[in-house]
Amino acid sequence: MGGWYGTVAIVMAFALSSFSLIKPTDLIYQFLNLTGAVGIVLVSLSKKAYQPAVLNIIWTFIALIAIIKIFFNN
């Protein structure tokens, strides 16, 4: 389930941003990326698929840093 959520969340964030419905600096964009990446990490590690796990761990850290930056700039 986490993998499907992760896929939908990341694609939704990208689509909403691409169609200018949200901005990459919006909290919802970063939240979708963060939670989506965590979902994919959990599934990837459980299946011992390390490449997508590493990619999404990095994705998670990028989203976390962006969220922290959003909170400190507001």
N, C-alpha and C positions, 0 to 999 in steps of 0.2 A: 504493500500500500504506500509506504514512504517514497518508493521510487517513482510511482505514478504521480503522487502529489508533487514531488520535486520537479519532475519533468514539466508538469502543467504550470507550476508556479514560476519557474524560470522562463518558460516560453511566454507566459502571460505578461510577466514583467517586461520582457523584450518587446512584445507586440504593443502593449500599452504605451511604452516609451516611443517606439517607432512611429506610432500614429499620433503622437503628441497629446495623448490623453493624460499622461503623467510625465514627470521629468525625472531624470536619474538622480536628482538631488532631493526627490520626495522620499519620505520615510517609507511609504508603501512599496515603492520600487525596491528599495534596499531590503525591506522585510521579506518580500517575495523571493528575492535572490538568496537571502540568508537561509530562510526556512526550506526553500527548494534544494539548495546545496546540501543542507544537513540531511534531508530525506534521501538524497542520492548517495551520500557518504554511508549512511547506515545500511542501505541495501547492498552497496558495492562491497563494503567490508564483510558483510555476512556471506556474500558469494565469492569472497576472495578475489574480487576484480579490483586490483590495486590501482590501475591507471585512472579509471574514473573517480576512485576514492581520493587520490592525490589531487586531481584537478579540482574536485569539489571542496576539498579541505582548503585549498588556496582561494577558491571562490568565496567560501565562508569567511575567511579572514579579510578579504577585500570588502565584503559587505559589512562586516563588523566595524572595520575602520571607518567606512563611509557613514555608518549609523552614528558612531561616536563623534565624527566630524559634524554631522547634522545637528546633534544635540549641543555641541559647543559653539556652533556658529549662530544658533538661534537664541 
